[in-house]
Amino acid sequence: MFLSVVLSGLRRWLRARETARQLMALSDRELSDIGVARHDIAHVARQGD
């Protein structure tokens, strides 16, 4: 039980980190096109679940 909770949290964190990495690679214009400000990337990445 405990291990599954920890692994689930780790998977969630890894997905958010990858999402943030991909969003950071976009230009400001591309981010604007999808309605995301650069300073909001971390928040948007965590909300992806």
Secondary structure, 3 states (H helix, E strand, C coil): CHHHHHHHHHHHHHHHHHHHHHHHCCCHHHHHHCCCCHHHHHHHHHCCC
